[in-house]
Every structure is written in structure tokens, then in C-alpha cells.
């Protein structure tokens, strides 16, 4: 019985000698090509040592080459391997060899070859999430293998409607990029927009998903991220059920999801594993912490520079004592401490984990204490800057945390030049910028603007699941029902 189920025959191309391709590849030390002679049948086997799985070659390929096969088509029927490709195209021969295929030619024929898939899929094992760790909930994180990441998502969504569109991006890297959505739920316009933007990319290399994010965002000059970057497959499966689009990149342990809104960056996925009252309380704390992180130091500079009358009488003596002997104005004092905090963050992030933790703790204590004792900064401002740094750490999405760190410095300068009026003007500019931002054409400040009361149920707070029976309006899903109503029992 002939086996055709795994055999894919390509379109015939003009016959071209493969010798030039193989000779060009032999310049690499890890390229191997040898011949086998079986009863007047001469097989030439070529491959890259570093790209193939040797067990597949010795177990599934070489033992079956001794069969009597006068043509490559007969050889295909005798090989118990799936994914065989018959080609007469030298360009395809070269590209597939570089993807981990083994090329086989017969009787020194230089115009056709069989390509056997034997790629070495060595990758990191699935481990605990490091950036988005949660006490409650699943403990799996994405890895650098696209196939493994697709498995982690399909395991949670075993439905035929889960569609995966794969695109090859990068002239040099040939990176596999997967666009995932659920047919019948996801808005087709969002899906087509993502696929079109990725297909239009003309770049040499795509190393990580962050490359894709920066290139297909609606507002590329904005410091605010417009795609949520996550390492949790459970979160990706959840947003797919909401009708959103997910982007996975081979070699990247993070996935992108969109369209996104400003409020989603302050919602930890662990919120959905907790009681809604507790989750809402934690979410409100995050918003307060971020506002405190952005405003506290600029308000300190503005009040001490222009608005002494706003200081309560009970605090005047404390501030006077803390600032006695400080040779710098409040703006320089604040910039010194803010830059010191940023230096400690960068040093802790770039050093090995254990050393970085030590630098962060010891460096903060030593520098803070020394600066106060030396009379360079006041102890009141030291406390405020430390609390502001802690507030910025509460942001669940790392990219938004970086944006919060950046925003403080323009606000500091405006507070120094114009006082509280400068802070108000800065906030107006910030609000206008947020109003102009879109994610895949959807408003970034939704449900605040445009006002959508229903979506407020999972924005500043999270209401119970039974009160969120419909999917978010901002996604414009084809199927809006998320929670089916319970049918009344009939007696």
C-alpha cells in the first residue's frame, strides 16, 4: 500500500543544478555531505550538523535507504517519516537545509532532491513565571520555542476555532511569527490589521517580540506601550476568549496581545484568581501608588519653591529642620535622589541576580544615609523618593513601569519652572496624548473615553464574573456573549 499522507510535492520549477548550492554551503564547517552506495543506488545526504537531530537521522532515515528505490518518488514511499518535501528548486533546497532539513539526492541527479525534516528542537523547559509571578493560579511560563508556546495555548483552548496564521519575517533571521485568534469571536478587522502590518515589515532581523511591538504600534513615538507583553500562557488564553489578537515570536519567551487599554496595564492577572472585593482593593492600591509615584516629588519641589503657604503649620518646623544646611535648591535635591534611585535600579537589573539584590538593598541604605548625613539631601525628601520608587514597582506590566519612571522627570522640571501650574499643564498634555493614542485603531483610554459604562466593570475595579456576561465593547467582537444565562429549570 502506498503512503501519500505525509508526502507534499511542490510545483515543478526549471531544472537547475544543485551543485552550486551545496558547494556554497560547504564553506561552513558544520555542513556535512556524504554518499552511500546500495546496490548501484548512490544516495547523497547533506545537512548541517548543528541544526539536525542525529537520532532522527540514524534511527528513521539511514536504515531505510538500503531499500531498492530507482527514483526519489519511490524513496519517499519507503521512508517512515512525515513532512517529506520533494523539490526541484535550488532556493528552496538552501532555505530548508538552513531550517534543519536533510537533503537526499539519488544517483548524482542534480535537478531534484527529497527534504527530510529533522530539526533539532532543543529548547528551555517550561518553568515558573519570573516577571508575572502569582501566588495563586497556574505556574507555567512561555519559553523560546514557538511550537511549545502554541501547545501551552492550545492545551487551554482545545477548539477548532483557534486559528494560527504564521508569517516569516526577517531577511536574515527568517523568524516565525504566529498571529492567533478565535474565529467567530475576534474582530476580523483587528486580525487583518495585525497580519497586514507584520507582513509589510521589511527588516533584516527579528530577535524578540519587542521588535514586532515597536514596529506595528499605532503611535511609534509614544512612551506608552500599546501591546501588552506577557509571559503567561493562561493570560493569553483568557484574552483570546475575550476576542483579542495574540502575537507569538519564535525565540521570544513573551507574547503580545492587543488591542489594549490604559487600565489593563494596572490589572494583574492574579486579580481574576482572587475574590472580586480583594482584587478590586488591590487594583485601586496600584492606581493610587502610580499617582503617588508620579506626583509626590514634583509636588514637593513645587510647594517648597513657590507655594510655602500650602504647607501645614505642623509640618513647617519639620521641613525647616530637614532642609537646614542643604546647599541645593529643592529641584537639584530631588534630581540627585531620583537619579540615584535610577542608577541603583539599572545596576541591580544588569548584575547577576544575587549580586543585584545585594547592590539594591545595601546601595540604597548606604547612599541614602550618607547623603542625608553629608547634608546633600533632606530626610523628608529621601522618604518621599523611596515611597515613589516603591509605587512604581506596583505596575504589573514591566513596560508601563518604565513609562511611569520616565514621566516623573518632565513633571519635576515643570514643577520647578511653574510650580503647581506646571504640574497641571503637564497633566493636560499627558491627558491629550493619552486621548490621541490608539491600539489597533481602538481608543487607548476606553472605557473612560469614549465613556462605556459596561466596560467599567473591569477597569478601576473588578466586579464579579456574573456581572460581566458580555465581552468588552472596545474589542468589537463578533460574538459579544461571554457568560451564557442560566436556563430556568422546568418541572
PyMOL commands that set and color helices and strands:
alter all, ss='L'
color gray80, all
select helices_A, chain A and resi 19-25+54-64+72-78+90-97+146-156+188-199+209-216+233-241+262-266+269-273+276-305+308-310+313-323+330-350+353-373+379-392+398-418+420-436+454-457+465-467+473-475
alter helices_A, ss='H'
color red, helices_A
select strands_A, chain A and resi 7-9+31-38+41-48+84-87+101-106+113-117+162-169+175-182+228-230+245-249+255-258+438-439+442-443
alter strands_A, ss='S'
color yellow, strands_A
deselect
rebuild
show_as cartoon
